[in-house]
Amino acid sequence: MEVKTLEDKDLKKDEKLYIKGIRLVNSVKIDYKTQKHVSFIVKGDNELHNVMYFDEKSQDKKWQCDCKWYTLQNKLCSHIIAANLAMKN
């Protein structure tokens, strides 16, 4: 399965989140892969976060995170940005 990363323009929409994502990129690890999704572990400032990529979901739901920001805002978070940047490198 190929992980389709988000476009740079989408990753850079919020400069503060993008900068934090760059800072977190070295803490991204792939937890596991299946034929339909990939699980990433991202070490945030205070805790570990689970970022998931779902191949079968619609474009706006392919990337999800368990952090409070994503859960409450339903917007791109620094952990998803970091996972995308790690996959691009």
Secondary structure, DSSP 8 states (H G I E B T S, - for coil): -------HHHHTSSHHHHHHHHHHGGGEEEEEE-SSEEEEEEE-SSSEEEEEEETTS-GGGSEEE-SHHHHHH-S--HHHHHHHHHHH-
